[in-house]
Amino acid sequence: MPRNQFERMMFALITVIVTVHGYVFYSLYVVNGSLLMSLNEASGVIEAINKQGGVYMCGRFLPIWAVVLVEFLFAYCLECLVGSPCSFKLACKVFRPEETHPVLFETAIICATVGIMCPVMSFIAAWLYYPYYSGFHLVTLLANWLKLVCFNFLFAYFSQLFFIQPFVRAVFKKIFRR
């Protein structure tokens, strides 16, 4: 879909804006919501986050907007520098773009992007959300990373394939009408 570098950057921007908000919601509500509510004796996730003074990141509690901003910066840089270029190359190793149906080729790109971005962003998240108050241990970091990959991969795959990418492509087509 994107034809030049500017369009690629805009496509990545739209993708990352939607994706980061989705993953922060997923992480806070679906994966950690019950734990946050029980630890803070709250009836809702937002109430629990407010009671504890924000979301734990980098050894301190930060407001949700700061968490979204930090994750956005990492995700956008990775998407532009690693995710998009590598996923296109991987898809081209399996399919020829000019001979393959566009839906199949786009699906291959999405799958390759998830295969690259999910482990890398989960590793970054393992560093950002590491429980530094208990000291640092490499084995704990690796275990947290594996846990995050297991939690995030299926969500990443299905949300990107069926919801996020179709939405982003529709928005992109509206903005960049040909």
N, CA, C and O of each residue as an XYZ file, in Angstrom:
712
protein
N       0.802     -1.201      0.000
C       0.000      0.000      0.000
C       0.851      1.274      0.000
O       0.726      2.079     -0.923
N       1.710      1.484      1.003
C       2.534      2.697      0.954
C       3.506      2.625     -0.218
O       4.143      1.599     -0.456
N       3.606      3.742     -0.947
C       4.436      3.746     -2.143
C       5.791      4.408     -1.939
O       6.733      4.106     -2.671
N       5.912      5.289     -0.977
C       7.185      5.973     -0.766
C       7.512      6.002      0.721
O       6.737      5.523      1.548
N       8.663      6.568      1.050
C       9.124      6.562      2.437
C       8.172      7.330      3.359
O       7.899      6.885      4.474
N       7.672      8.470      2.906
C       6.745      9.244      3.736
C       5.490      8.431      4.040
O       5.035      8.392      5.183
N       4.934      7.787      3.027
C       3.739      6.964      3.246
C       4.025      5.784      4.165
O       3.179      5.413      4.979
N       5.215      5.188      4.041
C       5.584      4.095      4.947
C       5.646      4.578      6.393
O       5.184      3.895      7.307
N       6.223      5.765      6.589
C       6.327      6.329      7.943
C       4.929      6.634      8.498
O       4.671      6.408      9.680
N       4.035      7.143      7.654
C       2.673      7.448      8.097
C       1.894      6.156      8.390
O       1.135      6.095      9.357
N       2.080      5.138      7.562
C       1.432      3.854      7.794
C       1.906      3.272      9.127
O       1.101      2.776      9.914
N       3.207      3.335      9.373
C       3.760      2.854     10.645
C       3.222      3.677     11.808
O       2.921      3.126     12.867
N       3.097      4.981     11.627
C       2.586      5.849     12.690
C       1.152      5.474     13.061
O       0.830      5.326     14.240
N       0.304      5.322     12.063
C      -1.094      4.952     12.325
C      -1.154      3.577     12.994
O      -1.900      3.378     13.952
N      -0.366      2.637     12.484
C      -0.340      1.292     13.057
C       0.082      1.320     14.519
O      -0.550      0.688     15.366
N       1.146      2.048     14.812
C       1.679      2.064     16.177
C       0.736      2.799     17.133
O       0.585      2.390     18.284
N       0.105      3.869     16.670
C      -0.852      4.580     17.533
C      -1.971      3.629     17.961
O      -2.311      3.563     19.143
N      -2.536      2.902     17.017
C      -3.625      1.974     17.341
C      -3.106      0.800     18.174
O      -3.730      0.410     19.161
N      -1.982      0.250     17.779
C      -1.446     -0.939     18.432
C      -1.047     -0.683     19.881
O      -1.396     -1.471     20.761
N      -0.329      0.395     20.144
C       0.139      0.657     21.510
C      -1.030      0.844     22.457
O      -1.015      0.317     23.569
N      -2.038      1.583     22.036
C      -3.217      1.740     22.905
C      -3.885      0.387     23.165
O      -4.311      0.105     24.284
N      -3.972     -0.436     22.135
C      -4.557     -1.769     22.301
C      -3.771     -2.633     23.262
O      -4.356     -3.330     24.090
N      -2.444     -2.596     23.161
C      -1.621     -3.439     24.030
C      -1.579     -2.934     25.459
O      -1.540     -3.738     26.390
N      -1.588     -1.623     25.656
C      -1.635     -1.096     27.025
C      -2.957     -1.509     27.671
O      -2.978     -1.946     28.822
N      -4.049     -1.373     26.938
C      -5.347     -1.826     27.452
C      -5.309     -3.322     27.758
O      -5.718     -3.747     28.839
N      -4.825     -4.108     26.820
C      -4.749     -5.561     27.002
C      -3.906     -5.915     28.227
O      -4.310     -6.741     29.045
N      -2.749     -5.295     28.349
C      -1.840     -5.601     29.450
C      -2.428     -5.214     30.801
O      -2.368     -5.988     31.756
N      -3.000     -4.009     30.876
C      -3.515     -3.528     32.157
C      -4.833     -4.178     32.544
O      -5.034     -4.534     33.705
N      -5.723     -4.333     31.590
C      -7.058     -4.846     31.916
C      -7.142     -6.366     31.854
O      -7.598     -6.999     32.806
N      -6.715     -6.948     30.762
C      -6.921     -8.382     30.561
C      -5.896     -9.206     31.331
O      -6.265    -10.117     32.072
N      -4.613     -8.897     31.163
C      -3.569     -9.711     31.776
C      -3.411     -9.404     33.271
O      -3.351    -10.323     34.087
N      -3.344     -8.126     33.628
C      -3.034     -7.755     35.012
C      -4.189     -7.132     35.778
O      -4.009     -6.766     36.939
N      -5.355     -6.998     35.185
C      -6.476     -6.308     35.818
C      -6.892     -6.889     37.154
O      -7.036     -6.153     38.129
N      -7.087     -8.191     37.215
C      -7.523     -8.830     38.467
C      -6.479     -8.670     39.564
O      -6.816     -8.402     40.717
N      -5.219     -8.834     39.203
C      -4.139     -8.685     40.177
C      -4.073     -7.256     40.712
O      -3.956     -7.046     41.919
N      -4.150     -6.274     39.810
C      -4.132     -4.875     40.234
C      -5.285     -4.566     41.176
O      -5.093     -3.901     42.193
N      -6.479     -5.042     40.848
C      -7.647     -4.774     41.691
C      -7.525     -5.450     43.050
O      -7.887     -4.852     44.064
N      -7.023     -6.686     43.095
C      -6.911     -7.382     44.382
C      -5.800     -6.785     45.250
O      -5.966     -6.675     46.465
N      -4.680     -6.402     44.651
C      -3.589     -5.809     45.431
C      -3.965     -4.457     46.027
O      -3.535     -4.109     47.127
N      -4.774     -3.700     45.286
C      -5.136     -2.354     45.727
C      -6.536     -2.267     46.314
O      -7.026     -1.179     46.615
N      -7.177     -3.424     46.476
C      -8.534     -3.483     47.018
C      -9.444     -2.464     46.335
O     -10.076     -1.624     46.976
N      -9.482     -2.575     45.022
C     -10.263     -1.651     44.202
C     -11.321     -2.425     43.431
O     -11.190     -3.630     43.211
N     -12.367     -1.722     43.024
C     -13.436     -2.369     42.267
C     -13.229     -2.257     40.765
O     -13.939     -2.911     40.000
N     -12.278     -1.448     40.325
C     -11.992     -1.296     38.902
C     -10.502     -1.099     38.672
O      -9.764     -0.750     39.593
N     -10.066     -1.324     37.440
C      -8.646     -1.242     37.116
C      -8.132      0.193     37.233
O      -7.061      0.416     37.799
N      -8.871      1.161     36.711
C      -8.427      2.557     36.806
C      -8.315      2.983     38.265
O      -7.368      3.671     38.646
N      -9.274      2.576     39.070
C      -9.219      2.895     40.506
C      -7.967      2.266     41.137
O      -7.295      2.906     41.946
N      -7.655      1.023     40.770
C      -6.473      0.345     41.303
C      -5.192      1.053     40.883
O      -4.281      1.223     41.693
N      -5.119      1.464     39.621
C      -3.935      2.179     39.128
C      -3.783      3.512     39.856
O      -2.677      3.894     40.237
N      -4.888      4.210     40.045
C      -4.831      5.484     40.764
C      -4.420      5.295     42.222
O      -3.658      6.099     42.759
N      -4.919      4.238     42.865
C      -4.568      3.974     44.262
C      -3.079      3.700     44.441
O      -2.485      4.106     45.440
N      -2.479      3.011     43.473
C      -1.061      2.701     43.599
C      -0.173      3.811     43.040
O       1.053      3.708     43.093
N      -0.770      4.849     42.515
C       0.006      6.000     42.042
C       0.468      5.912     40.607
O       1.379      6.640     40.212
N      -0.128      5.049     39.821
C       0.224      4.918     38.408
C       0.575      3.485     38.053
O       0.260      2.552     38.791
N       1.228      3.323     36.918
C       1.647      2.014     36.417
C       3.135      1.865     36.706
O       3.916      2.774     36.427
N       3.532      0.722     37.264
C       4.936      0.491     37.595
C       5.739      0.304     36.315
O       5.477     -0.608     35.530
N       6.729      1.186     36.114
C       7.607      1.106     34.953
C       8.942      1.728     35.321
O       8.983      2.798     35.930
N      10.013      1.079     34.965
C      11.370      1.595     35.196
C      11.632      1.870     36.673
O      12.337      2.821     37.010
N      11.075      1.055     37.545
C      11.340      1.181     38.964
C      10.536      2.240     39.691
O      10.794      2.509     40.864
N       9.558      2.852     39.015
C       8.706      3.851     39.668
C       7.314      3.791     39.066
O       7.083      3.133     38.052
N       6.403      4.483     39.705
C       5.026      4.513     39.203
C       4.839      5.742     38.320
O       5.119      6.870     38.724
N       4.355      5.491     37.104
C       4.150      6.552     36.113
C       2.675      6.608     35.727
O       1.971      5.600     35.792
N       2.211      7.793     35.323
C       0.829      7.866     34.823
C       0.685      7.074     33.523
O       1.659      6.826     32.812
N      -0.548      6.690     33.238
C      -0.796      5.859     32.052
C      -0.322      6.554     30.774
O       0.220      5.896     29.886
N      -0.518      7.869     30.666
C      -0.091      8.568     29.446
C       1.416      8.441     29.237
O       1.874      8.373     28.097
N       2.194      8.408     30.323
C       3.647      8.253     30.197
C       4.001      6.848     29.713
O       4.920      6.669     28.914
N       3.264      5.858     30.204
C       3.480      4.477     29.767
C       3.187      4.349     28.272
O       3.956      3.736     27.531
N       2.075      4.931     27.839
C       1.715      4.896     26.413
C       2.786      5.604     25.582
O       3.170      5.109     24.522
N       3.266      6.741     26.044
C       4.286      7.495     25.310
C       5.592      6.715     25.182
O       6.174      6.654     24.098
N       6.054      6.121     26.274
C       7.298      5.341     26.236
C       7.158      4.154     25.287
O       8.031      3.913     24.453
N       6.063      3.419     25.416
C       5.863      2.271     24.537
C       5.702      2.709     23.080
O       6.175      2.026     22.171
N       5.040      3.839     22.858
C       4.883      4.362     21.503
C       6.248      4.653     20.878
O       6.503      4.267     19.738
N       7.116      5.326     21.614
C       8.438      5.683     21.078
C       9.238      4.439     20.708
O       9.823      4.375     19.627
N       9.266      3.455     21.595
C       9.980      2.209     21.282
C       9.347      1.502     20.083
O      10.055      1.072     19.173
N       8.031      1.380     20.080
C       7.345      0.640     19.010
C       7.507      1.334     17.660
O       7.729      0.668     16.649
N       7.401      2.657     17.631
C       7.512      3.369     16.352
C       8.924      3.235     15.780
O       9.095      2.962     14.592
N       9.927      3.428     16.628
C      11.310      3.283     16.158
C      11.568      1.875     15.649
O      12.156      1.695     14.582
N      11.131      0.877     16.407
C      11.337     -0.508     15.981
C      10.568     -0.839     14.709
O      11.084     -1.529     13.829
N       9.341     -0.351     14.611
C       8.535     -0.627     13.418
C       9.199     -0.049     12.172
O       9.272     -0.710     11.136
N       9.679      1.179     12.278
C      10.298      1.830     11.116
C      11.659      1.245     10.767
O      11.987      1.088      9.590
N      12.453      0.920     11.787
C      13.828      0.481     11.538
C      13.964     -1.023     11.336
O      14.832     -1.466     10.584
N      13.125     -1.813     11.994
C      13.286     -3.266     11.945
C      12.035     -3.965     11.415
O      12.115     -4.721     10.447
N      10.886     -3.721     12.035
C       9.670     -4.464     11.734
C       9.251     -4.437     10.280
O       9.154     -5.483      9.638
N       9.002     -3.248      9.758
C       8.530     -3.142      8.371
C       9.542     -3.643      7.347
O       9.190     -4.465      6.500
N      10.800     -3.168      7.400
C      11.745     -3.641      6.368
C      11.982     -5.152      6.418
O      12.006     -5.815      5.381
N      12.156     -5.687      7.617
C      12.441     -7.124      7.725
C      11.236     -7.980      7.372
O      11.387     -9.031      6.750
N      10.042     -7.547      7.761
C       8.853     -8.351      7.459
C       8.594     -8.385      5.956
O       8.186     -9.418      5.425
N       8.822     -7.276      5.268
C       8.657     -7.271      3.813
C       9.664     -8.217      3.165
O       9.310     -8.972      2.259
N      10.920     -8.183      3.623
C      11.948     -9.077      3.065
C      11.618    -10.538      3.339
O      11.797    -11.391      2.469
N      11.135    -10.832      4.552
C      10.757    -12.209      4.866
C       9.596    -12.684      4.002
O       9.605    -13.815      3.517
N       8.597    -11.827      3.806
C       7.456    -12.190      2.959
C       7.909    -12.408      1.511
O       7.399    -13.292      0.823
N       8.863    -11.602      1.059
C       9.371    -11.752     -0.310
C      10.185    -13.034     -0.488
O      10.309    -13.530     -1.608
N      10.737    -13.573      0.588
C      11.466    -14.834      0.482
C      10.514    -16.006      0.244
O      10.904    -17.021     -0.334
N       9.274    -15.865      0.687
C       8.301    -16.937      0.538
C       7.413    -16.715     -0.688
O       7.098    -17.661     -1.411
N       7.009    -15.459     -0.919
C       6.104    -15.124     -2.020
C       6.724    -14.061     -2.916
O       7.552    -13.260     -2.482
N       6.307    -14.075     -4.166
C       6.688    -13.003     -5.085
C       5.527    -12.009     -5.128
O       4.414    -12.382     -5.500
N       5.768    -10.742     -4.753
C       4.677     -9.770     -4.675
C       3.901     -9.610     -5.977
O       2.683     -9.432     -5.957
N       4.586     -9.670     -7.087
C       3.912     -9.457     -8.374
C       3.083    -10.658     -8.821
O       2.204    -10.515     -9.671
N       3.347    -11.836     -8.264
C       2.627    -13.042     -8.658
C       1.642    -13.535     -7.601
O       0.839    -14.427     -7.870
N       1.698    -12.964     -6.412
C       0.877    -13.434     -5.295
C      -0.327    -12.513     -5.117
O      -0.226    -11.299     -5.292
N      -1.451    -13.099     -4.772
C      -2.645    -12.298     -4.493
C      -2.321    -11.309     -3.369
O      -1.702    -11.692     -2.376
N      -2.727    -10.051     -3.511
C      -2.380     -9.032     -2.504
C      -2.795     -9.377     -1.073
O      -2.064     -9.072     -0.130
N      -3.944    -10.003     -0.902
C      -4.388    -10.355      0.453
C      -3.437    -11.380      1.071
O      -3.089    -11.272      2.247
N      -3.023    -12.360      0.297
C      -2.101    -13.373      0.798
C      -0.739    -12.745      1.126
O      -0.133    -13.071      2.147
N      -0.267    -11.858      0.269
C       1.027    -11.216      0.503
C       0.963    -10.301      1.728
O       1.893    -10.290      2.535
N      -0.115     -9.538      1.878
C      -0.276     -8.677      3.057
C      -0.368     -9.512      4.331
O       0.158     -9.117      5.371
N      -1.027    -10.653      4.255
C      -1.116    -11.545      5.405
C       0.266    -12.065      5.785
O       0.588    -12.162      6.969
N       1.079    -12.396      4.799
C       2.450    -12.841      5.071
C       3.256    -11.731      5.746
O       4.036    -11.999      6.661
N       3.073    -10.498      5.304
C       3.781     -9.371      5.915
C       3.329     -9.186      7.364
O       4.156     -8.972      8.251
N       2.028     -9.268      7.603
C       1.496     -9.116      8.966
C       2.060    -10.206      9.873
O       2.500     -9.926     10.988
N       2.045    -11.442      9.396
C       2.567    -12.555     10.207
C       4.056    -12.377     10.498
O       4.502    -12.632     11.616
N       4.816    -11.948      9.516
C       6.245    -11.713      9.730
C       6.472    -10.554     10.700
O       7.372    -10.612     11.539
N       5.666     -9.513     10.587
C       5.805     -8.376     11.501
C       5.529     -8.806     12.935
O       6.276     -8.443     13.843
N       4.475     -9.567     13.148
C       4.168    -10.053     14.502
C       5.300    -10.946     14.998
O       5.696    -10.857     16.160
N       5.820    -11.801     14.129
C       6.911    -12.697     14.509
C       8.177    -11.960     14.905
O       8.968    -12.467     15.700
N       8.374    -10.779     14.365
C       9.544     -9.961     14.717
C       9.246     -9.058     15.904
O       9.992     -9.039     16.882
N       8.148     -8.309     15.812
C       7.866     -7.258     16.798
C       7.455     -7.802     18.163
O       7.820     -7.223     19.186
N       6.710     -8.892     18.201
C       6.227     -9.399     19.489
C       7.377     -9.802     20.418
O       7.398     -9.356     21.565
N       8.323    -10.617     19.980
C       9.431    -10.952     20.890
C      10.304     -9.744     21.246
O      10.765     -9.629     22.382
N      10.531     -8.851     20.292
C      11.388     -7.697     20.572
C      10.703     -6.737     21.538
O      11.319     -6.311     22.516
N       9.450     -6.389     21.289
C       8.737     -5.491     22.202
C       8.501     -6.151     23.558
O       8.493     -5.464     24.579
N       8.309     -7.461     23.587
C       8.164     -8.153     24.863
C       9.472     -8.108     25.649
O       9.454     -8.013     26.876
N      10.595     -8.175     24.959
C      11.892     -8.062     25.639
C      12.077     -6.657     26.211
O      12.545     -6.499     27.339
N      11.714     -5.653     25.439
C      11.786     -4.277     25.944
C      10.858     -4.111     27.143
O      11.234     -3.493     28.139
N       9.651     -4.659     27.051
C       8.702     -4.576     28.166
C       9.236     -5.315     29.391
O       9.016     -4.877     30.520
N       9.933     -6.427     29.182
C      10.507     -7.153     30.320
C      11.504     -6.269     31.064
O      11.593     -6.337     32.290
N      12.254     -5.442     30.337
C      13.175     -4.488     30.975
C      12.405     -3.353     31.640
O      12.695     -2.985     32.778
N      11.425     -2.800     30.930
C      10.698     -1.643     31.458
C       9.893     -1.975     32.701
O       9.840     -1.177     33.636
N       9.264     -3.146     32.724
C       8.381     -3.518     33.824
C       9.036     -4.476     34.814
O       8.352     -5.080     35.641
N      10.347     -4.617     34.733
C      11.063     -5.520     35.633
C      10.896     -5.062     37.084
O      10.947     -3.863     37.358
N      10.697     -6.001     38.019
C      10.559     -5.617     39.437
C      11.916     -5.289     40.068
O      12.478     -6.092     40.813
N      12.423     -4.110     39.761
C      13.753     -3.717     40.227
C      13.843     -3.619     41.747
O      14.942     -3.682     42.299
N      12.724     -3.467     42.427
C      12.727     -3.367     43.886
C      13.238     -4.642     44.539
O      13.657     -4.604     45.696
N      13.217     -5.765     43.839
C      13.689     -7.023     44.414
C      15.086     -7.392     43.926
O      15.517     -8.532     44.100
N      15.802     -6.441     43.316
C      17.125     -6.728     42.768
C      17.013     -7.237     41.348
O      15.926     -7.600     40.899
N      18.126     -7.265     40.640
C      18.120     -7.697     39.246
C      18.738     -9.076     39.122
O      19.805     -9.342     39.674
N      18.051     -9.961     38.385
C      18.552    -11.293     38.091
C      18.254    -11.589     36.627
O      17.116    -11.443     36.181
N      19.257    -11.998     35.891
C      19.094    -12.265     34.465
C      18.058    -13.359     34.213
O      17.277    -13.260     33.266
N      18.041    -14.392     35.043
C      17.080    -15.479     34.858
C      15.647    -14.957     35.024
O      14.747    -15.364     34.289
N      15.442    -14.062     35.985
C      14.111    -13.470     36.176
C      13.715    -12.646     34.959
O      12.570    -12.708     34.512
N      14.651    -11.880     34.424
C      14.374    -11.094     33.217
C      13.969    -12.004     32.062
O      12.984    -11.733     31.376
N      14.719    -13.076     31.843
C      14.415    -14.004     30.744
C      13.074    -14.714     30.965
O      12.317    -14.931     30.019
N      12.790    -15.071     32.218
C      11.495    -15.700     32.524
C      10.348    -14.728     32.279
O       9.314    -15.110     31.731
N      10.528    -13.466     32.685
C       9.505    -12.444     32.431
C       9.318    -12.225     30.936
O       8.191    -12.047     30.473
N      10.402    -12.236     30.182
C      10.329    -12.067     28.732
C       9.538    -13.216     28.100
O       8.651    -12.980     27.279
N       9.851    -14.438     28.472
C       9.136    -15.593     27.931
C       7.657    -15.526     28.290
O       6.797    -15.820     27.459
N       7.362    -15.138     29.531
C       5.961    -15.005     29.960
C       5.244    -13.959     29.112
O       4.111    -14.179     28.684
N       5.899    -12.820     28.867
C       5.275    -11.768     28.057
C       5.056    -12.216     26.620
O       4.020    -11.911     26.029
N       6.016    -12.934     26.053
C       5.833    -13.446     24.687
C       4.633    -14.392     24.646
O       3.820    -14.327     23.724
N       4.523    -15.264     25.636
C       3.387    -16.203     25.678
C       2.056    -15.471     25.828
O       1.076    -15.840     25.180
N       2.005    -14.440     26.670
C       0.780    -13.661     26.833
C       0.445    -12.867     25.575
O      -0.721    -12.780     25.187
N       1.455    -12.292     24.939
C       1.223    -11.318     23.880
C       1.109    -11.899     22.478
O       0.439    -11.310     21.629
N       1.742    -13.037     22.209
C       1.835    -13.487     20.822
C       0.479    -13.758     20.179
O       0.203    -13.255     19.089
N      -0.364    -14.541     20.832
C      -1.668    -14.841     20.225
C      -2.513    -13.584     20.081
O      -3.176    -13.385     19.063
N      -2.486    -12.731     21.115
C      -3.222    -11.469     21.020
C      -2.681    -10.626     19.867
O      -3.453    -10.060     19.093
N      -1.361    -10.544     19.753
C      -0.745     -9.760     18.676
C      -1.139    -10.317     17.313
O      -1.524     -9.565     16.418
N      -1.044    -11.614     17.159
C      -1.341    -12.237     15.876
C      -2.781    -11.982     15.443
O      -3.024    -11.485     14.344
N      -3.727    -12.322     16.305
C      -5.128    -12.193     15.922
C      -5.584    -10.737     15.840
O      -6.354    -10.386     14.945
N      -5.127     -9.891     16.749
C      -5.554     -8.486     16.692
C      -4.981     -7.797     15.460
O      -5.675     -7.007     14.821
N      -3.729     -8.082     15.117
C      -3.139     -7.467     13.921
C      -3.794     -7.992     12.646
O      -4.114     -7.220     11.742
N      -3.986     -9.284     12.581
C      -4.509     -9.890     11.363
C      -5.968     -9.533     11.095
O      -6.343     -9.269      9.953
N      -6.791     -9.525     12.140
C      -8.227     -9.372     11.928
C      -8.797     -8.006     12.292
O      -9.885     -7.661     11.830
N      -8.103     -7.227     13.096
C      -8.682     -5.953     13.532
C      -7.802     -4.752     13.194
O      -8.226     -3.850     12.470
N      -6.591     -4.743     13.714
C      -5.754     -3.545     13.608
C      -5.356     -3.256     12.163
O      -5.585     -2.148     11.677
N      -4.770     -4.222     11.470
C      -4.315     -3.958     10.105
C      -5.465     -3.645      9.137
O      -5.317     -2.734      8.323
N      -6.591     -4.347      9.183
C      -7.694     -3.921      8.312
C      -8.159     -2.490      8.620
O      -8.456     -1.725      7.703
N      -8.221     -2.134      9.897
C      -8.603     -0.772     10.277
C      -7.568      0.243      9.782
O      -7.928      1.271      9.209
N      -6.294     -0.046     10.004
C      -5.226      0.872      9.582
C      -5.226      1.022      8.064
O      -5.053      2.130      7.555
N      -5.416     -0.058      7.345
C      -5.443      0.027      5.872
C      -6.633      0.860      5.391
O      -6.507      1.617      4.428
N      -7.771      0.728      6.045
C      -8.939      1.540      5.667
C      -8.679      3.023      5.945
O      -8.996      3.873      5.113
N      -8.106      3.337      7.104
C      -7.775      4.731      7.435
C      -6.735      5.271      6.464
O      -6.845      6.399      5.985
N      -5.732      4.462      6.181
C      -4.671      4.878      5.262
C      -5.230      5.172      3.869
O      -4.834      6.150      3.235
N      -6.145      4.329      3.395
C      -6.758      4.556      2.080
C      -7.569      5.844      2.063
O      -7.601      6.542      1.050
N      -8.226      6.165      3.179
C      -8.995      7.418      3.244
C      -8.070      8.637      3.204
O      -8.372      9.630      2.543
N      -6.950      8.553      3.912
C      -6.017      9.690      3.977
C      -5.272      9.862      2.664
O      -5.156     10.974      2.149
N      -4.760      8.744      2.115
C      -3.942      8.793      0.904
C      -4.719      8.221     -0.280
O      -4.353      7.184     -0.833
N      -5.787      8.902     -0.657
C      -6.567      8.429     -1.805
C      -5.743      8.516     -3.062
O      -5.023      9.488     -3.290
N      -5.859      7.495     -3.868
C      -5.075      7.447     -5.104
C      -5.913      7.926     -6.264
O      -5.436      7.963     -7.398
